[in-house]
């Protein structure tokens, strides 16, 4: 049985900012989503965490994996995993559920 429908907790960390009072560098946001969630969906959940002023700025951010591989809207979360069928614990141990929001 494939694990792509399983839920997993992912973390998005703010990597940089133009205004630290508006968007705090280093702040983490956790989401419990399915492994086959598209990056564009994850970004929508992430954007929803901010008030209207910060939303305009956060929409300019791009997600990267911990290995600094850029993630595009049609990627899915498990695209980042070394082994998409690995257990949650193995994936967490390799820090593959950590994503960085970077303003480029």
C-alpha positions as CSV (number, residue, x, y, z in Angstrom):
1,X,0.0,0.0,0.0
2,X,1.4,3.4,-1.0
3,X,2.1,6.0,1.6
4,X,1.2,9.0,-0.6
5,X,-2.2,9.4,1.1
6,X,-0.6,9.3,4.6
7,X,-0.4,12.5,6.6
8,X,2.9,14.0,7.7
9,X,3.8,17.1,9.6
10,X,6.0,19.6,7.6
11,X,7.6,22.8,8.8
12,X,8.1,26.0,6.9
13,X,10.8,28.3,8.2
14,X,11.1,32.0,7.2
15,X,14.6,32.2,5.7
16,X,14.8,36.0,5.0
17,X,12.7,39.1,5.0
18,X,12.7,42.8,4.0
19,X,10.9,43.8,7.2
20,X,11.5,41.8,10.3
21,X,8.7,43.6,12.1
22,X,6.2,42.3,9.5
23,X,7.7,38.8,8.8
24,X,10.0,37.3,11.4
25,X,13.1,35.5,10.2
26,X,13.4,32.1,11.7
27,X,9.8,31.7,12.6
28,X,8.4,28.3,12.0
29,X,4.9,27.2,10.8
30,X,3.8,23.6,11.1
31,X,1.2,21.9,8.8
32,X,-0.2,18.4,9.0
33,X,-0.8,17.5,5.4
34,X,-0.8,14.5,3.1
35,X,2.4,13.4,1.5
36,X,0.9,14.0,-2.0
37,X,-0.1,17.6,-1.2
38,X,1.0,20.0,-4.0
39,X,3.4,22.8,-3.1
40,X,0.9,25.3,-4.3
41,X,-1.6,24.0,-1.7
42,X,1.0,24.1,1.0
43,X,1.8,27.7,0.1
44,X,-1.9,28.6,0.3
45,X,-2.0,27.2,3.9
46,X,1.1,29.1,4.7
47,X,-0.2,32.4,3.3
48,X,-3.4,32.0,5.3
49,X,-1.3,32.3,8.5
50,X,-0.6,36.0,7.9
51,X,-2.7,39.1,8.2
52,X,-3.6,41.1,5.1
53,X,-0.5,43.4,5.2
54,X,1.9,40.5,5.5
55,X,0.0,38.4,2.9
56,X,1.1,40.7,0.1
57,X,4.7,40.2,1.0
58,X,4.6,36.5,1.8
59,X,3.1,35.8,-1.6
60,X,6.5,36.8,-3.1
61,X,8.3,33.9,-1.2
62,X,9.4,30.7,-2.8
63,X,9.8,27.3,-1.0
64,X,13.0,25.4,-0.9
65,X,13.9,22.0,0.6
66,X,16.4,21.8,3.4
67,X,19.0,20.9,0.6
68,X,18.1,24.3,-1.0
69,X,16.3,22.7,-3.9
70,X,13.6,25.0,-5.3
71,X,10.1,23.6,-5.1
72,X,7.6,24.5,-7.8
73,X,3.8,24.6,-7.5
74,X,3.2,21.2,-9.2
75,X,5.8,19.4,-7.0
76,X,4.3,17.4,-4.2
77,X,5.7,17.2,-0.7
78,X,7.0,13.6,-1.2
79,X,9.1,14.7,-4.2
80,X,11.6,16.0,-1.6
81,X,11.9,12.6,0.2
82,X,14.8,10.4,-0.5
83,X,12.5,7.4,-0.3
84,X,8.8,8.4,-0.6
85,X,7.7,5.1,1.0
86,X,10.0,5.6,4.0
87,X,8.4,5.8,7.5
88,X,7.7,9.2,9.0
89,X,10.5,8.7,11.5
90,X,13.1,8.1,8.8
91,X,11.9,11.2,6.9
92,X,11.9,13.3,10.1
93,X,15.4,12.0,10.9
94,X,16.7,13.2,7.6
95,X,15.0,16.6,8.1
96,X,13.2,16.2,4.8
97,X,10.0,17.8,6.2
98,X,11.7,21.1,6.7
99,X,11.1,23.7,4.0
100,X,12.4,27.3,3.8
101,X,10.4,30.3,2.6
102,X,12.9,32.5,0.8
103,X,12.3,35.9,-0.7
104,X,14.2,36.0,-4.0
